[in-house]
Amino acid sequence: MDNSNNEMLTASRSFMITDLEARIERYARVSHYVLITGERGTGKTTIAKRLHQKSSRSKKEFVNVNCASLSGELLESELFGYEKGAFTGATAPKAGLFEIAAGGTLFLDEIGEMTLNLQAKLLKAVEEKRIRRVGSTVERPVDVRIVAATSRDLKAMVIEGSFRPDLFDRLNILNLETVPLRYQKEKIKSLVYRQLNDECPAIGREEPFEISDEAISELGTHIWPGNFRELLNFATRLAVECIDDTLITKERVMLVLGERSTEPNSEKNSVISSFSEGSILENEEAFNGNVVTVTFDSKRDSLDSIYVKAAGTVIQRALQQNNGNLRRAARAMGATHSTLSRILKKYNDRNERISLQESSQTPNEFAIAA
C-alpha cells in the first residue's frame, strides 16, 4: 500500500474515533433514546455509562440489565416489576427496573436477544412511557432514558422478522457505533500497562510491571476478536503468569498467547500480520504480492463495510486453499473458527448492500492483502 492510502486509512480511523467522542458529548446533553451498536468487547457498556454520567440525569440511577442473561418471563418481571400473587413465589410486590431507573438511565444490553413477545411489551413502554407490573391492571408513568446496545445486526434481524421494526425505529433515534480495537491499536500499550499495574495489589506485587517494546509489538500483530475486553482479560492473565518477572518479554507474551512460532518470516506470522490490521494493509508481500482491490464510495460506504468486504475476500481465498474447511483456514490464518464465522456472516449479510462500483465520482481504492 502506498503512502497516500496509508494516510487515508489513518485519517479515516482517526475520524471514526473523534466522531464517536463528539457524538457522546452531544448525545449526553439530550434525553432521546440511544442505540449503541458494535462488535463484542468494544466498550458499549462504558459508553452507556458515560452518556449517563455526562447527562442531567447523572444524579439518578444508572440501571444495567443484560437481556441475554434472563429468560423472557424473568426479564419481563425484572423490567416491569410484579404484584403480590402474580406468580408462584411472588409473596410481595416488587418494583421493576423501569421504576428503579426513574429520572435516570435504563441500559438494555444485548437488546437483540429479547424475544418478540417481550419486544411488543417493551414497545408500549417506550412509546407511551408507561408500564404495567406483571399481575396488575394499573399503568404507571415512568420517566426514564433508554440506552440500548447490541453486537447483532438489528437491521438484518428486522428483515428476517426476529426484531420488531417499530421497536428498532423507536430505539434508534440516536445511534452510536463503537470502534473496534483493530482501528485503535495505538492504545494497546497504555491499556496493557494500566491493566497490568491495576493487578499489582491483587497479586501482592509492589513494583510496577515493565514490558518490552517487542512484546507490545507482538500484541499489535495478534487478532483480538473480543476487542478491548479480550485484551484486558489477557493482560490480567499476563500479570498472574509474570508475577515475579522484572521485565515481561516477547517470549512470555507469546507463551501466554499460546503461539508457538517465533520465526518473523514464517507463513503464519505473515498472515497474522496482514489480517490483524483488518486486512487493509501494510504487508502486501504476505501472499506473494497478490492484491485484491476494494473500490468504494466514501460518501456511502462505512469503513466497517469496507473492512468486512476485504476480510471476507481474504477468508474466501483461505477457504479455497484449504478445500473449503473453515477450521483449517482459521488455523492457517492464526485466527479462531468463531472469528472467521462471524466475519463471513457479516460479509454474506452486507455484500449485496455495499456499493462497490456505484460512485459517479472517481472511486477510492484500498489495496488488500489476499
C-alpha positions in Angstrom: 0.0 0.0 0.0 1.4 3.4 -0.9 1.8 6.3 1.5 -1.3 8.1 0.2 -3.5 5.1 1.0 -1.9 4.7 4.4 -2.6 8.3 5.2 -6.2 7.9 4.0 -6.6 4.9 6.3 -5.1 6.6 9.3 -7.3 9.7 8.7 -10.4 7.5 8.4 -9.7 5.7 11.6 -8.9 9.0 13.4 -12.2 10.4 12.2 -14.2 7.4 13.4 -12.8 7.8 16.9 -13.1 11.6 17.0 -16.6 11.5 15.6 -17.6 8.9 18.3 -16.3 11.1 21.1 -18.0 14.2 19.7 -21.3 12.3 19.5 -21.1 11.1 23.0 -20.7 14.7 24.2 -23.7 15.8 22.1 -26.0 12.9 23.0 -25.3 13.3 26.7 -27.0 16.7 26.5 -30.4 15.4 25.5 -32.7 12.6 26.7 -33.5 10.9 23.4 -33.1 7.2 23.3 -29.8 5.9 22.0 -28.9 2.6 20.3 -25.2 1.6 20.6 -24.0 -0.9 18.1 -20.7 -2.6 17.5 -18.7 -5.8 18.0 -18.5 -7.5 21.3 -15.9 -6.2 23.7 -15.8 -2.7 22.2 -17.0 -0.8 25.3 -20.7 -0.4 24.7 -21.4 -0.5 28.5 -18.7 2.0 29.1 -20.2 4.4 26.5 -23.7 4.0 28.1 -22.3 4.9 31.5 -20.5 7.9 30.0 -23.8 9.1 28.4 -25.4 8.9 31.8 -22.6 10.5 33.8 -22.4 13.4 31.5 -26.1 14.0 31.4 -28.5 16.0 33.5 -29.7 12.6 34.8 -26.4 11.7 36.4 -27.7 12.2 40.0 -30.3 9.5 39.4 -29.8 5.7 38.9 -28.0 4.1 36.0 -29.6 0.6 35.8 -28.0 -2.1 33.7 -29.8 -5.2 32.6 -28.4 -7.8 30.2 -31.3 -9.1 28.1 -29.4 -12.3 27.2 -28.9 -13.4 30.8 -32.6 -13.8 31.7 -35.5 -15.8 30.1 -38.4 -13.8 28.6 -40.6 -14.4 31.7 -37.9 -13.4 34.2 -36.9 -10.4 32.1 -40.4 -9.1 32.0 -40.8 -9.2 35.7 -37.4 -7.6 36.1 -38.2 -4.8 33.8 -41.8 -4.0 34.8 -42.0 -5.4 38.3 -44.8 -7.5 39.7 -47.6 -7.6 42.2 -48.1 -10.0 45.1 -49.6 -13.2 43.9 -48.7 -12.6 40.2 -47.0 -16.0 40.1 -45.7 -18.6 42.4 -43.1 -17.1 44.7 -44.4 -13.5 44.3 -45.1 -13.1 48.0 -44.8 -9.3 48.0 -45.0 -6.6 45.3 -41.7 -5.6 43.6 -40.8 -2.5 41.6 -39.3 -3.2 38.2 -36.1 -1.7 36.7 -38.2 0.9 34.8 -39.4 2.3 38.1 -36.0 2.0 39.8 -34.4 3.9 37.0 -37.0 6.7 37.2 -35.3 10.1 36.4 -32.1 8.2 35.3 -31.0 5.8 32.6 -32.1 2.3 31.8 -29.4 0.4 29.9 -30.7 -2.6 27.9 -27.6 -4.5 26.9 -27.9 -7.2 24.2 -31.3 -6.0 23.2 -31.1 -8.2 20.1 -31.6 -11.3 22.4 -35.0 -10.1 23.6 -38.0 -12.3 22.5 -40.6 -10.9 20.1 -43.3 -11.2 22.8 -41.3 -9.1 25.2 -40.3 -6.7 22.4 -44.0 -5.9 22.0 -44.4 -5.1 25.7 -41.3 -3.0 25.6 -42.5 -1.1 22.6 -45.6 0.0 24.6 -43.4 1.3 27.4 -41.1 3.0 25.0 -43.9 4.7 23.1 -46.2 5.7 26.0 -43.6 6.0 28.8 -46.0 3.9 30.9 -45.5 0.4 32.3 -47.8 -2.2 33.9 -46.4 -4.6 36.6 -47.0 -8.3 36.0 -50.3 -9.2 37.6 -51.5 -5.6 37.7 -54.2 -3.7 35.8 -52.8 -0.3 36.8 -50.4 1.6 34.4 -47.7 3.6 36.0 -45.9 6.6 34.3 -42.1 6.3 34.1 -39.5 9.0 33.2 -36.5 7.1 32.0 -34.0 7.4 29.3 -33.4 4.1 27.5 -29.9 3.3 26.1 -29.9 0.0 24.3 -26.9 -1.9 22.9 -26.3 -4.9 20.7 -23.5 -6.7 18.9 -26.0 -8.1 16.5 -27.2 -6.7 13.2 -30.6 -5.4 14.1 -31.4 -4.3 10.6 -30.8 -7.8 9.3 -32.9 -9.1 12.2 -35.8 -6.8 11.2 -35.6 -8.1 7.6 -35.7 -11.7 8.8 -38.5 -11.0 11.2 -36.7 -11.6 14.5 -36.8 -8.0 15.7 -39.7 -5.6 15.5 -39.2 -2.8 13.0 -41.3 -0.3 15.1 -39.2 -1.0 18.2 -36.0 -0.6 16.2 -37.2 2.8 14.9 -38.1 3.9 18.4 -34.8 2.9 20.0 -32.6 4.1 17.1 -33.4 7.8 17.4 -29.7 8.4 18.1 -27.1 5.9 17.1 -23.5 5.3 18.2 -21.3 2.7 16.6 -18.2 1.6 18.6 -14.8 1.5 17.1 -13.1 -2.0 17.1 -9.6 -2.4 18.7 -8.1 -3.1 15.2 -8.6 0.6 14.4 -7.1 1.7 17.7 -4.0 -0.3 18.1 -2.1 2.7 19.3 -4.0 2.2 22.6 -2.8 -1.3 23.2 0.4 -0.2 25.1 -1.4 2.1 27.6 -4.3 -0.3 28.1 -2.0 -3.2 28.9 0.2 -1.2 31.2 -2.8 0.1 33.1 -4.4 -3.3 33.5 -1.1 -4.9 34.5 -0.5 -2.4 37.2 -4.1 -2.4 38.4 -3.5 -6.1 39.1 -0.4 -5.4 41.4 -2.4 -5.1 44.7 -4.4 -8.2 43.9 -1.3 -10.4 43.3 0.8 -8.8 46.0 3.3 -7.2 43.8 4.9 -4.0 45.0 6.9 -2.9 41.9 5.0 -1.8 38.7 5.3 -4.1 35.7 7.6 -3.3 32.8 7.0 -4.8 29.3 9.4 -4.7 26.4 8.7 -2.9 23.2 9.0 -6.2 21.3 6.3 -7.6 23.5 4.0 -4.7 22.8 4.6 -5.1 19.1 3.7 -8.7 19.3 0.4 -7.8 20.9 -0.2 -5.5 18.0 0.0 -8.4 15.5 -2.5 -10.5 17.4 -6.1 -10.8 16.3 -8.4 -9.7 19.1 -11.9 -10.9 18.2 -13.1 -9.9 21.7 -11.6 -6.4 21.2 -10.8 -4.4 24.4 -12.4 -6.8 26.8 -10.3 -9.7 25.5 -7.1 -7.5 25.6 -7.8 -6.5 29.2 -8.6 -10.1 30.2 -5.3 -11.2 28.6 -3.4 -8.5 30.5 -4.9 -9.8 33.7 -3.7 -13.3 32.9 -0.3 -12.0 31.9 0.1 -10.3 35.3 -0.5 -13.5 37.1 1.8 -15.5 34.8 4.6 -12.9 35.1 4.0 -12.1 38.8 7.7 -12.2 39.6 9.2 -11.1 36.3 11.3 -7.9 36.2 10.6 -7.4 32.5 7.8 -9.0 30.5 9.4 -10.2 27.3 8.0 -11.0 23.8 8.6 -14.7 24.5 6.5 -14.5 27.7 3.7 -12.7 25.8 3.8 -15.3 23.1 3.7 -18.1 25.6 0.6 -16.7 27.3 -1.0 -16.1 23.9 -0.4 -19.7 23.1 1.5 -19.0 19.9 4.4 -21.3 19.1 6.3 -19.8 16.2 8.9 -17.1 16.8 10.2 -17.0 13.2 9.4 -13.5 11.9 9.1 -14.5 8.3 7.0 -17.7 8.8 3.9 -18.0 6.7 1.8 -18.0 9.8 3.1 -14.7 11.1 2.8 -13.1 7.7 -0.8 -13.9 7.6 -1.4 -12.8 11.1 0.4 -9.5 10.5 -1.8 -8.7 7.5 -5.1 -10.0 8.7 -4.9 -8.4 12.2 -4.8 -5.0 10.6 -8.3 -5.7 9.2 -6.6 -7.0 6.1 -6.2 -3.4 4.9 -2.7 -3.4 4.7 0.9 -2.7 5.3 2.3 -6.1 4.2 1.4 -6.6 0.6 4.0 -9.4 0.3 2.1 -11.6 2.8 0.5 -13.5 -0.1 3.3 -13.3 -2.6 2.2 -10.0 -4.0 -1.4 -10.9 -4.8 -3.6 -7.9 -4.1 -7.4 -7.6 -4.0 -8.6 -4.0 -4.6 -11.8 -2.9 -2.9 -13.4 0.0 -4.7 -15.8 2.1 -2.6 -17.9 5.3 -2.4 -16.5 7.4 0.5 -19.9 9.1 0.9 -22.0 6.0 1.2 -19.8 3.1 2.5 -18.6 2.9 6.1 -15.1 1.9 6.9 -16.5 -1.2 8.7 -18.3 -2.2 5.5 -15.1 -1.9 3.5 -13.3 -4.0 6.2 -16.0 -6.7 6.0 -15.7 -6.9 2.2 -11.9 -7.0 2.4 -11.8 -9.5 5.3 -14.4 -11.7 3.6 -12.4 -11.8 0.4 -9.3 -12.8 2.3 -11.2 -15.6 4.1 -12.7 -16.9 0.9 -9.1 -17.2 -0.5 -8.1 -19.1 2.6 -11.1 -21.4 2.2 -10.1 -22.1 -1.4 -6.6 -23.0 -0.2 -8.0 -25.4 2.5 -10.6 -27.2 0.4 -13.5 -25.2 2.0 -12.6 -26.3 5.5 -13.2 -23.3 7.8 -11.4 -24.7 10.8 -8.3 -25.4 8.7 -8.5 -21.9 7.1 -8.7 -20.4 10.6 -5.6 -22.3 11.8 -3.7 -21.2 8.7 -4.6 -17.6 9.4 -3.8 -17.8 13.1 -7.4 -16.9 13.8 -10.3 -18.8 15.6 -13.1 -20.6 13.8 -15.7 -18.3 15.5 -13.9 -15.1 14.3 -14.0 -16.3 10.7 -17.6 -17.4 11.0 -18.6 -14.0 12.4 -16.8 -12.1 9.7 -18.2 -14.3 6.9 -21.7 -13.9 8.3 -21.3 -10.1 8.1 -19.8 -10.5 4.6 -22.7 -12.5 3.4 -25.3 -10.2 5.0 -23.8 -7.0 3.8 -22.1 -7.8 0.5 -25.2 -7.1 -1.6 -25.7 -3.8 0.1 -22.1 -2.5 -0.1 -21.8 -0.1 -3.0 -18.5 -1.1 -4.7 -18.7 0.3 -8.1 -21.6 2.8 -8.0 -19.9 6.1 -7.3 -20.4 8.7 -10.0 -17.1 10.2 -9.0 -13.6 8.8 -9.2 -13.7 5.9 -6.7 -11.3 5.4 -3.9 -9.4 2.2 -3.5 -7.8 0.2 -0.7 -5.2 -2.5 -1.6 -6.0 -5.5 0.4 -3.6 -8.4 1.0 -5.3 -11.5 -0.3 
